[in-house]
């Protein structure tokens, strides 16, 4: 039972819209966040900055305009 529960929890966590996933993720578009030009994630990806909360669970993140870290550039 313990293995089944932890496996289900693992699959749930990797399917959530986090900043870094196994699959390319573009975040969740909620109205309050898109008004300021952002997207909602569970954690802001590299090269994005935190702006506000989205429904107390997500973080509204905006793309950094200046001073992006080297990890944010995709080569």
ABEGO torsion letter per residue (X at the ends): XAAAAAAAAAAAAAABBBABBABBBAEBBBAAAAAAGBBBBABBBBGBBBABBBGGABBBBBBBABGBBAAABBX
